[in-house]
Amino acid sequence: MGAAEAPLLATARHGRELVFVGNGRWTAAEARALEGSVEASLAQLASGAVETARLDLSGVRRFDTVGAVMLDRLIRGLEENGARLQVIGLEKRFQPLLDEVVRGCHEVPPARPRVNALVGGLEVVGRTMVETGRDALTLLSFIGAVVSALLRVVVRPQTFRGTSMVYHLERTGLRAVPIIALITFLIGCIIAQQGIFHFRKFGATTYVVDMVGILTLRELGVLIVSIMVAGRSGSAFTAELGSMRMREEVDALRVMGFDPNEVLVLPRLVALIIAVPLLTFIGNMCALFGGGLVAWLYGGISPTIFLSRLQEAISLSTFEVGMIKAPFMAAIVGLIACMEGMRVGGSAESLGAHTTAAVVKAIFLVIVVDGLFAMFFAAIDM
C-alpha cells in the first residue's frame, strides 16, 4: 500500500503493547475520518490489557488544530487506561500547536479567592462611587465643551445650524404632543379620582381642585414631561450620535475642521430647551382638563365650580414654578443624552449600554433637580 493510501491512524498489537502509526493529513478536511480512526483505535483498548503504547507520528505531513485535538484525545484515552505512552516522530514545528491545545483543554482556571461579604460590599460601593465621580467629571467636561461651542456660535451666529434645530424641534416637540397630551390627561384623571375617593370621606371633595391644580402646575406636569422626553427623545439622541460614532462620522467631521458639539449637539440641545417648556404647558392644560372632567363626572363638581375654585387655589407663581424648571430639565436631558452618545464605542453592545445609561441617568437627575428646585422655592417662599 502506497504512502498516499495509508490510513490516517493504523493500529497493531504486539502482546501487551499497542503500536499506533499516524499518516497523511491530520487537518480539518479529514476531521470525520480522523475522528473515526481515533475512536476505533481507542476501542481496541477494551479488547485486552495494555501495558505500553507507542505512537509513531513520523508519517504525519500536515497538522492543524483539529489534528491536535484528535491527538490529545488519543493520548488522554491511553493514559486513562494506565498504558505507558511513548510519542515519537512528531515534527518539531507541530509541537507548539499541540502544547497550546493541551494547555487550553486541560488548564484549570485558578480558584477565585473567597472574599468577606462585608469587604465585598464595601468594594462594590467604592467602585460605584469612583465610577460616579468619573461620570460627573465627564459631564462637567462635556458641559464646558458645549458652552465653548455656544460662545463661538454667539460670536458668529451664521454658523448656527438653524435648519437642523428646526428639524429636531419638530421631532422632539411637535411629534411628542399626542403622547404627552394623553399621558398628562390620564395622570390628571387619576389624581382627581383618587383625591375625590379619599377626600369624600371628610366632606372635602372640593379640595381636590386645589390638589390637582397645585400638584400639576408646580411638580407633576414638568416632571412627567421631562421623563417622557428623556425616554423618547433622549434615547433617540444617544442612539443617533452613537451610530455616527460607530460609523466614524464624528471623526470625519473633526477631520473636515468642524466641531461635533457645534454641528451635532447644539441644535439638539436648543431644540429641547424650546420644546420642553411648550410641552410642559400643553401637559399642564391636559392634566387640568382631565382632572376637571373626572371631578365633574365622578365628583359632581361642575366646570364652573372647578374653574372658580382653581382660580382661588393657584396664582401666577404656581404656574411660573413649573415653567421655570422646564428649560433646566431640557438641558439636563439633552446634555446627558448627547454625552452618552459621544461615548459609544465600536460595538452594538456599547450602543445599547450607553442608550440605557442615558435614559436612566437623565431620569435620575431630573428627579434630583426637581427636588432641589422644590427646596429652593420653598426657601424663598414661592
N, C-alpha and C positions, 0 to 999 in steps of 0.2 A: 504493500500500500504506500503510495507516494506521500510525501510530507504534506502536500496540499490537501490530501484527503484524510489525513489523520484526524481522529476525534479530538474535540476540544479538551476532553479530560478522559484519559484511559486509565483503567484500574487493573492491577494484578495482585494476587495474594500469594505470598510465599510463607506458608506456615502461619506463624503469628505476626507476620509483617505484611502491611499493605503498602503497595507502591503506586503512587499517582503520577501520571505524566501529563503535563499540560502542553497543548499545542495551539498554533494558529492565533486567531484574533480574539482576545478577551475584551470585547468592546460592547457598546450599547446595541450595535447592529446584530450581535449574536446573543443578545440577552436571553431570549426564550430558550435557545438550545443550550446555552451555558448553564442556566438555572436547572434545566432538566438533568444535565450531566452531573452537576454538584449534588442534587438530591439523590440521583441514582447511586453515586459513589458513597454518600452517607448512609444509604440504606444497606449497603454491604456490611456496615459495622455490626448490624444486628445478627448477621449470619454466623458469627463466631467471635471469640475473644481476640483482641488485637493488642499486642504489646508495643509495637513500634510502627511508625508510619513515616514514609519518605515521600516528599513532594518535590518532584523534579519539574521545574518551570523553564528549563532552558529552551524549550520549543515555542514559548510564547513570544510572538513577534510584535503584537500591538496590545496596549493595555490602557484602559481608561477607568473612570470612577466605577462603572458597573462591574468591570472585571475585578477591581479592588474589593468591592462589596461581596462578590461571589467568593473570592479567595478568602476573605475574612470569615465568611460563613463556614467554609470548608474547614479552616483552621480551628475555629471555635468548636465545630462538631467533633473533630478528632480529639481536641483537648478535653471536652466534656466527657468523652468515653474513656479517658485515662490513658490514651496512647501517647508514647514518647514520640514527638514530632521533630522531623528534620526537613527544613525547607532549603532547597538548593536550586541554583540555576537562574534565579530571577535577576534580570538585568538591573544594574545599579540605578539607571535612570527611572525605573519604575518604583524603586523603594520609597522615595519621599511621598508619592501619592498613596501607597499602601499604608504608610505610617500615619498620614493625615486622616485617612478613612478609619483606621483602628482607633485613633485618638477621639474622633468625633462620635464614633459608635459606642465607645466604652468609657469615655471620660465621665466621671461622676461629678456633677456640679457641687461646689463647696456648700456645706450646710450653712444656712443663714443663722447668724448668732441670735440667740434669744435676747430680746430687749424688754426691759422692765416696762410694764404698761404705763406707769406714770411718766417715765423718761420718754417713751414713745409718743405719748400725748403732748408733752411739752415740746418735743421736736417738731411735731406737726404744727403746733401753734406758732412756734418760732419761724418755721419755713413760710407759713401763711403770712405772718407779719412782714417778713422780708419781701415776699412777692407783692404784698400790698404797697409797701414803701416804693418798690421799683415801679409799680404801676402809677403811683402818684407822681413820681419824678418824671416818668414818661409823659403823663398827661400835662404836667407843667411845661415840659419842653415843647410839647405839641402846641399848647396854647400860645407859647411865645412865638413859635414859627408862624402860626396863623395870624397873630397880631402884627407881626412884622410884614406879612403879606398884605394885610389890611391897610397898613400905613402906606405901603407902596402904591396900593390902589387909590388911596385918598390923594396922594401926591399926583398920580397920573390916572384920573378917572376913566380915560379912554381905554385903559387896559382891562377894565372890569368886564367879565363875561355876562352881559345883561341877558342875552338870548338864553344861555344856559340856566341862569337864575329863574327866568320866567318859565322855562320848561320844568324845572324841579318844583317851582311854586305850584304849577298845575298838577303835578303828580302828587306832591305831599299835601297840598291844600284842597284843591277843588275835588279831586277824586276821593278824598277822605271824608268829604262831607256826609255822604249817605251812612257810612258805618258809624261815624261819630254821632250823628243825629240819632240813629237807632239806639246805640248803647246808652247815651246820656238820657234819652227819653225813658228807656227801661229802668235805669238807675233812679230817676225821679219818681217813677211809678212805684218802685219797690220801697223807697224811703217813705213815701207818703202812705202806702198801705200799711207798712209796719208801724209807723208812727200813730196812725189812726187806731190800729188794732190795740195798741197799748195805752195811748192817751185816753181812749174812750172809757177805760176803767175808772179814771179820775175825773171824768167830765171836762176834760181839757182838750177836746178834739181840735178846736181852732188853733191851738198852739202848734199843730202840725205845719201850718203855713210858715210860722217863724222858723221851724227846724229846716224845712225844705229850702226856704229862701236863703238863710244864712249859711247852712252847710254846703249848699250847691255853689253859691257865688264866691264864698271865701276859700273853700277847700276842694270839694269833690269834683267840681267842674274842670278846673285846671289839672287836677291830679289824674282824673280818668283820661282826659285828652292827651296828656303827656305820656302816660303809659301806653295808650293806643298808638301814638305816633312813634314811640320807641320800638314797639313790636312791629309796626307796619313799615314805616319809612326808615327808621334806624337800621333795621336788619337789611333793608334793601341797599342802603348806602354802603354798609360794610361789605355785602356780597359784591356790589359793583366795583368798588375800589380794590377789593381782594382779588377779583378776577383780572382786573387790569394789572395788578402786581404780578399775578401768576403768568400772564402773557407778556410781561416786561414792557407794557405800555407806559407805566410810570417812569421807568428808566429811560425810555425813548424820549419822553418829554424833557427830562433833565439833559439828555444829550443835545436836544434841539435848543436848549437855553431857556426853557420855561420852568417856572416854579410850580410843582404839582399842587402845592397848597393854594396858590393863586388861581390855578386853572380848574382844579377839581373840588377843593374843599370849600373855598369862599362862596361860590354860587349855591352850593347845597346848604351851607350854614345860613346865609342870608335868606334863602327861601324858607327855611324852617322858622327863623325868627319872625318872619312876616306871617307865615301860615298859622302857627300855633296860637297866637292871640285871637286871630279871626275864628279858628276852630273852637277856641275856648268860649268865645262869645256865643257862637251857634250852639255849642253844647250846653251852656248855661240856659239859654232860652228853651231848648228842647227839654231839659230836665225840669224846668219850672212848668212847662206845658204839661209834661207827663204827671208831675205832682198835682197840678191843678185839676187835671182830668180825673185822676183817682180820687182826689178829695171831693169832687162833685159826684161821681158815680158811686163811690164806696162810703164816703163820709158824710154825704149830704151837705157839703159846703158849696154854695153856688159860686159861679165865677165872679160875680160882683163882690161877694164877701171875701173870696180868696184874694182878689186884687187889692181890695181895701186893706185887708189885714197885712198883705205883703208890703204895701206901701208904708205901713206903720212899723213893720218889723225891720226893714232894711233901710240903709241910707246909701249915699253915693260912695262912701268909704268902703262899704261892704263889697260893692262891685269893683272898686279900684284895687282892693287887696288881691283878688283873684287875677285881675288883668295885669297887675304889676309883676306877678310871679311868672306869667306865661313866657315872656321873652327869655328869662333866665332858664326856665325848663327847656325851651327850644335849644338854647345854646348848649346846655349840658348834653342833651340827646345827640345833637349834631356833632359835637366835639368827640364824644365817646365813640360814636359810630364811625366817623372818619378816621380816628386814631387807630381803632382796631382794624379797619380795612387796610390801612397803610402798614400794619404789622403782619399781614398774612404772608406765609411762606410760599413754597412752590408746590404744595400738595392740596388735594381736596380735603383731607383731614384737617389741615391748618385752616382752610377757609371755613369749614363748619364750626371748628372750635372758636375762632375769633368772632364769627357771627353770633354764636350763642353767648359768648362773653360780652359782646357789645350790648345785647338786649338786657342781660342780667345786670350789668354794671350801670346802664342808663336808668333802668327802673329803680335800682337801689339808690343811686344818687338823687334821682328825682324825689323820692320819698324822704330822704335825709334832708335835702334842701327845703322841701315843703315844711318839715318840722322846724328847721332853723328860722324860716320866714314866720311861722306861727309864733315862735317865741319872740322874734323881733317886733312883730306888730303888736303883740300883747304888751311888750315892754314900753312901746311908745303910745299905747292906748289907742290903737287904730283898729 
